[in-house]
């Protein structure tokens, strides 16, 4: 990510020494946060994923006010414990609040400030990513997803996300070309020699979907995949598994809010995202079982090839996901509601009456109650690691 620092120089007479100290502070923060952080001029402050406004010391309030209109929002004030930097920043923050301008003071130990900068960098890089994101809907949402559509015009106007609608027939035409480029994932799948004819067909479906993503410059795609079962006699599970591993967010059943959820969570955390159905709540033990027939092929520690659960066709995946801390997440299609919970993946299951990849996750009673009283649709996202605080931070801004 690109992090810039706009420096508001102190009016103190010893500013030369102070300026050198402040430059050293920025260099140290870059080292600790693992990011490149550079000073920038006023004309370029909007070129960065994250901009910090460094209050170099006392007497800077007037200089800050003179450039405020050119600074991006929120205004993040970087301070030190010297030369009245903190005092000046507090006066500035009070002015921002009076004028309903969002802002925050970044202050404390170097380690604490570096951690805060790293978090804010992820948040604002994701916000920037969404404003240029193009996602595709191949076909409409499946008929049973009655609450999982998003108005494309409203999505773009509110969040900058472009939604491209692509007819299923165009997808079918691409599949009929029977072409795809092999890669490490398709080769590894084919090497298992599991139903080779079905595997080849599903690889061709992958090739078709990838060409569509390239044609429309898509960062994510969702497919009305059950429409493949009749005319094609194949499934989209392999295509979605491989595309996700390659960095193109790919979801099932034409579920647009689920795809947007994948894009938000994946970009924010850098983790592969498992899109799954809540299948059963175990209220006595505060646990929930999630299942689906596909997942990013680079997410499980191991996997088996199977048929698609509902149809008995094609190629699906039973993946083993690492036990331990996980995050469960869902956002509405317009990003105006969200759910995020810290959980514990306790077991990978192998039941015969659920989709192929199955996980049992412990959640708090309060979080489990959300699924019964306030759920945002059906599908939810699961990633390894506890990122709830990071998700909450994203929605704070």
PESULUR-V907820 format. One record per residue. N is the residue number from 1. RES is the residue in three letters. PSI is psi as a letter, one per 40 degrees, with the letter a starting at -180 (NA if undefined). OMEGA is omega in whole degrees, -180 to 180 (NA if undefined). NEAR is the number of other ideal C-beta (glycine too) atoms within 12 Angstrom. Layout:
[[N/RES/PSI/OMEGA/NEAR] [N/RES/PSI/OMEGA/NEAR]]
This chain:
[[1/UNK/i/180/29] [2/UNK/h/179/23] [3/UNK/h/179/36] [4/UNK/i/177/35] [5/UNK/h/172/37] [6/UNK/h/-171/38] [7/UNK/h/174/34] [8/UNK/h/-171/39] [9/UNK/i/178/29] [10/UNK/i/176/34] [11/UNK/e/180/22] [12/UNK/i/-176/22] [13/UNK/d/180/12] [14/UNK/f/-171/19] [15/UNK/d/-179/23] [16/UNK/d/179/15] [17/UNK/d/-180/17] [18/UNK/d/-180/30] [19/UNK/d/178/26] [20/UNK/d/178/16] [21/UNK/d/-178/24] [22/UNK/d/175/34] [23/UNK/d/177/24] [24/UNK/d/177/17] [25/UNK/d/-179/37] [26/UNK/d/178/35] [27/UNK/d/180/21] [28/UNK/d/178/20] [29/UNK/d/177/38] [30/UNK/d/-180/28] [31/UNK/d/-176/18] [32/UNK/d/-177/21] [33/UNK/e/-179/29] [34/UNK/f/-179/16] [35/UNK/i/172/29] [36/UNK/h/180/22] [37/UNK/h/-175/36] [38/UNK/i/174/25] [39/UNK/i/-178/29] [40/UNK/i/178/27] [41/UNK/i/-176/17] [42/UNK/d/-178/24] [43/UNK/e/-175/11] [44/UNK/e/-174/18] [45/UNK/d/-178/32] [46/UNK/e/-180/20] [47/UNK/e/-170/18] [48/UNK/i/172/30] [49/UNK/d/-179/30] [50/UNK/h/176/42] [51/UNK/h/174/41] [52/UNK/h/175/47] [53/UNK/h/-174/44] [54/UNK/h/177/47] [55/UNK/h/-168/44] [56/UNK/e/180/42] [57/UNK/a/-179/36] [58/UNK/i/178/31] [59/UNK/e/-176/25] [60/UNK/e/-172/39] [61/UNK/d/-180/29] [62/UNK/d/178/17] [63/UNK/d/177/25] [64/UNK/d/-178/37] [65/UNK/d/-178/23] [66/UNK/d/-178/14] [67/UNK/e/-173/24] [68/UNK/d/-176/26] [69/UNK/d/-178/14] [70/UNK/e/-177/20] [71/UNK/h/177/32] [72/UNK/i/178/30] [73/UNK/i/-3/22] [74/UNK/i/179/27] [75/UNK/h/-176/38] [76/UNK/h/-171/40] [77/UNK/h/177/43] [78/UNK/h/-175/42] [79/UNK/i/170/37] [80/UNK/i/178/35] [81/UNK/f/-176/20] [82/UNK/i/169/25] [83/UNK/f/178/30] [84/UNK/f/177/25] [85/UNK/d/-179/38] [86/UNK/d/-180/25] [87/UNK/d/179/25] [88/UNK/d/-179/37] [89/UNK/d/178/37] [90/UNK/d/176/23] [91/UNK/d/180/25] [92/UNK/d/-179/40] [93/UNK/d/177/29] [94/UNK/d/178/17] [95/UNK/d/178/22] [96/UNK/d/-179/27] [97/UNK/d/179/17] [98/UNK/d/-177/12] [99/UNK/e/176/16] [100/UNK/f/176/11] [101/UNK/h/-178/24] [102/UNK/h/180/18] [103/UNK/i/-177/32] [104/UNK/i/174/31] [105/UNK/h/175/31] [106/UNK/h/-172/40] [107/UNK/i/178/28] [108/UNK/a/178/18] [109/UNK/i/179/16] [110/UNK/d/-179/24] [111/UNK/d/180/15] [112/UNK/d/180/17] [113/UNK/d/179/32] [114/UNK/d/179/29] [115/UNK/d/180/23] [116/UNK/d/179/32] [117/UNK/d/179/42] [118/UNK/d/178/30] [119/UNK/d/-179/32] [120/UNK/d/177/39] [121/UNK/d/178/37] [122/UNK/d/-179/36] [123/UNK/d/-173/34] [124/UNK/d/172/35] [125/UNK/d/178/31] [126/UNK/d/176/37] [127/UNK/d/179/32] [128/UNK/d/178/26] [129/UNK/d/-178/30] [130/UNK/d/-178/34] [131/UNK/e/177/23] [132/UNK/e/-175/21] [133/UNK/h/173/33] [134/UNK/h/178/32] [135/UNK/i/-178/46] [136/UNK/i/171/42] [137/UNK/h/177/46] [138/UNK/h/-173/50] [139/UNK/i/179/33] [140/UNK/i/175/26] [141/UNK/i/176/33] [142/UNK/i/-171/33] [143/UNK/d/-177/14] [144/UNK/e/180/19] [145/UNK/g/-171/30] [146/UNK/e/179/14] [147/UNK/e/-169/21] [148/UNK/f/174/35] [149/UNK/i/179/31] [150/UNK/h/177/37] [151/UNK/h/-174/19] [152/UNK/d/-178/23] [153/UNK/d/-179/14] [154/UNK/d/179/19] [155/UNK/d/-179/32] [156/UNK/d/-177/22] [157/UNK/d/-175/15] [158/UNK/d/-172/20] [159/UNK/e/179/31] [160/UNK/e/-179/23] [161/UNK/h/178/40] [162/UNK/h/178/27] [163/UNK/h/-179/38] [164/UNK/h/178/28] [165/UNK/h/-176/30] [166/UNK/h/-177/31] [167/UNK/i/179/19] [168/UNK/d/-178/30] [169/UNK/d/177/17] [170/UNK/d/176/24] [171/UNK/d/179/41] [172/UNK/d/180/26] [173/UNK/d/178/20] [174/UNK/d/180/31] [175/UNK/d/-178/36] [176/UNK/e/176/18] [177/UNK/e/177/18] [178/UNK/f/-177/18] [179/UNK/i/171/19] [180/UNK/i/176/30] [181/UNK/h/178/18] [182/UNK/i/172/19] [183/UNK/a/-176/20] [184/UNK/d/-177/15] [185/UNK/d/179/32] [186/UNK/d/179/30] [187/UNK/d/180/16] [188/UNK/d/179/24] [189/UNK/d/-178/36] [190/UNK/d/-179/28] [191/UNK/e/179/14] [192/UNK/e/175/21] [193/UNK/f/-179/13] [194/UNK/h/-179/24] [195/UNK/g/-172/25] [196/UNK/d/-179/16] [197/UNK/d/178/17] [198/UNK/d/179/31] [199/UNK/d/179/35] [200/UNK/d/178/26] [201/UNK/d/-179/31] [202/UNK/d/173/45] [203/UNK/d/177/38] [204/UNK/d/175/37] [205/UNK/d/175/49] [206/UNK/d/-180/49] [207/UNK/d/179/30] [208/UNK/d/-177/39] [209/UNK/d/178/50] [210/UNK/d/177/41] [211/UNK/d/177/29] [212/UNK/d/179/41] [213/UNK/d/180/35] [214/UNK/d/-178/20] [215/UNK/d/-175/20] [216/UNK/e/178/26] [217/UNK/f/-174/17] [218/UNK/h/171/35] [219/UNK/e/178/33] [220/UNK/i/-179/46] [221/UNK/i/173/49] [222/UNK/i/-170/50] [223/UNK/h/171/53] [224/UNK/g/-163/36] [225/UNK/d/180/44] [226/UNK/e/176/32] [227/UNK/e/175/30] [228/UNK/d/-170/40] [229/UNK/d/-178/24] [230/UNK/c/-174/15] [231/UNK/d/-174/17] [232/UNK/d/-176/30] [233/UNK/f/178/21] [234/UNK/i/-177/40] [235/UNK/i/179/46] [236/UNK/e/-173/51] [237/UNK/d/-180/53] [238/UNK/d/-179/52] [239/UNK/d/-178/51] [240/UNK/d/180/51] [241/UNK/d/-177/47] [242/UNK/d/179/42] [243/UNK/d/178/47] [244/UNK/d/179/46] [245/UNK/d/-180/33] [246/UNK/e/178/28] [247/UNK/e/173/23] [248/UNK/h/-179/38] [249/UNK/h/-173/42] [250/UNK/h/-176/49] [251/UNK/i/-171/53] [252/UNK/i/162/49] [253/UNK/e/179/43] [254/UNK/e/-176/39] [255/UNK/g/-176/47] [256/UNK/d/176/45] [257/UNK/d/178/45] [258/UNK/d/179/48] [259/UNK/d/178/50] [260/UNK/d/176/51] [261/UNK/d/178/48] [262/UNK/d/-178/45] [263/UNK/d/-180/47] [264/UNK/d/-174/45] [265/UNK/d/-179/47] [266/UNK/d/-179/40] [267/UNK/d/-178/37] [268/UNK/d/-173/42] [269/UNK/d/-175/33] [270/UNK/e/-178/21] [271/UNK/i/171/32] [272/UNK/i/-171/36] [273/UNK/h/177/49] [274/UNK/h/177/53] [275/UNK/h/-171/50] [276/UNK/i/174/44] [277/UNK/h/165/36] [278/UNK/h/-172/37] [279/UNK/d/-177/28] [280/UNK/h/176/23] [281/UNK/h/179/25] [282/UNK/g/-170/21] [283/UNK/d/-179/14] [284/UNK/d/-177/9] [285/UNK/e/-178/18] [286/UNK/f/180/22] [287/UNK/i/178/29] [288/UNK/i/178/40] [289/UNK/h/175/35] [290/UNK/i/179/40] [291/UNK/i/171/39] [292/UNK/i/-174/45] [293/UNK/e/177/41] [294/UNK/i/176/50] [295/UNK/i/178/45] [296/UNK/h/-173/41] [297/UNK/e/177/36] [298/UNK/e/-178/27] [299/UNK/d/-177/37] [300/UNK/i/175/30] [301/UNK/d/175/16] [302/UNK/i/178/17] [303/UNK/i/174/33] [304/UNK/i/174/21] [305/UNK/h/-179/33] [306/UNK/i/171/32] [307/UNK/i/174/28] [308/UNK/h/-172/35] [309/UNK/d/-172/30] [310/UNK/d/-172/26] [311/UNK/d/-174/26] [312/UNK/e/-178/17] [313/UNK/i/166/31] [314/UNK/a/-178/42] [315/UNK/h/173/44] [316/UNK/i/-171/43] [317/UNK/h/166/47] [318/UNK/g/-177/34] [319/UNK/i/174/40] [320/UNK/h/-179/24] [321/UNK/h/-176/39] [322/UNK/h/176/24] [323/UNK/i/179/20] [324/UNK/a/-176/21] [325/UNK/h/176/24] [326/UNK/i/172/39] [327/UNK/h/175/39] [328/UNK/h/-170/45] [329/UNK/i/169/47] [330/UNK/i/172/42] [331/UNK/i/172/36] [332/UNK/i/-176/30] [333/UNK/d/180/37] [334/UNK/e/176/28] [335/UNK/f/-178/31] [336/UNK/e/172/16] [337/UNK/i/176/21] [338/UNK/i/173/34] [339/UNK/h/175/35] [340/UNK/h/-179/36] [341/UNK/i/172/37] [342/UNK/h/-179/29] [343/UNK/a/179/36] [344/UNK/h/176/28] [345/UNK/h/-172/38] [346/UNK/d/-175/25] [347/UNK/i/167/23] [348/UNK/h/-174/30] [349/UNK/i/177/29] [350/UNK/f/179/20] [351/UNK/i/-177/19] [352/UNK/e/-174/12] [353/UNK/f/178/14] [354/UNK/i/173/27] [355/UNK/i/-161/39] [356/UNK/d/176/42] [357/UNK/h/-173/43] [358/UNK/h/180/40] [359/UNK/i/176/46] [360/UNK/h/-173/33] [361/UNK/h/174/43] [362/UNK/h/177/28] [363/UNK/i/176/37] [364/UNK/i/179/19] [365/UNK/d/179/19] [366/UNK/d/-179/15] [367/UNK/d/177/32] [368/UNK/d/180/29] [369/UNK/d/177/18] [370/UNK/d/-177/25] [371/UNK/d/-177/34] [372/UNK/e/-174/14] [373/UNK/d/-171/12] [374/UNK/f/-172/16] [375/UNK/i/175/27] [376/UNK/g/179/31] [377/UNK/a/-174/36] [378/UNK/c/-174/30] [379/UNK/i/175/44] [380/UNK/i/-176/45] [381/UNK/i/180/50] [382/UNK/h/173/51] [383/UNK/i/173/44] [384/UNK/h/178/35] [385/UNK/i/180/29] [386/UNK/h/-179/23] [387/UNK/e/-177/35] [388/UNK/d/-178/28] [389/UNK/d/179/22] [390/UNK/d/178/34] [391/UNK/d/178/37] [392/UNK/d/179/21] [393/UNK/d/177/27] [394/UNK/d/-177/31] [395/UNK/e/175/24] [396/UNK/d/-176/18] [397/UNK/NA/NA/27]]
